[in-house]
């Protein structure tokens, strides 16, 4: 497991606005292209097509952080819409994932709602699905509130529940019938709101998976953890959960062969494929998660 000091260091860097601006000028250097599929929609679609040919389905995420104006939020929404257009026109198998802070959530809720409706209208027209990524704890409740409002109009939208939060089991009870992605959680949160120990997070993760699946809800189990994946396979087998009620998800660039192997076993395997020039914060969070990621980047820097 990565040292806490190093993890905190990279999480701190992920929120550095000056570094984020500089990274846009660097391009996908220093190993970032291992975890980010490219800077343009064309790059992303090309990569999704390659993954589809390996038996994998995808969800595309146009990266972006630190949106400070209504104009930037609208541009982000327009980019999401163009991504949905490109998915439809190319015929690739991919959903769309997004963060509502990109769409103006921290500026004005009504602005964010307007942008979400434009995106969901486009997705519905194409018969596609949109996943609202969960962000830090401070955005948790408002994300769920907006989801509840949107679900009154759209059935092609879901969100993410993070197993490290104490509140997640109760949230799951309030989200019956909604397709959810279940994850451990990647943000640094205080012990007042999140389990500090991995063992407790893992146990809660299993509890959430079991609860959502047992309720007949569509469940995306998003994990690179062999134990969690094996446990899920055993749970669905013992409880006769049909394979069309769940899927596994992993991040682009991490455990690539395992993704292919899971798909070959007959499970749906969805790859979360981020792209765009605003990649810095996402990249830093990937470095914070695993020491192997840091080693890969250092190797890349030395070889340049």
PyMOL commands that set and color helices and strands:
alter all, ss='L'
color gray80, all
select helices_A, chain A and resi 4-14+17-26+32-34+41-53+70-90+100-103+109-126+137-151+168-173+198-214+226-238+243-245+256-264+280-289+291-303
alter helices_A, ss='H'
color red, helices_A
select strands_A, chain A and resi 57-62+94-98+130-132+157-162+180-183+219-222+246-251+269-275
alter strands_A, ss='S'
color yellow, strands_A
deselect
rebuild
show_as cartoon
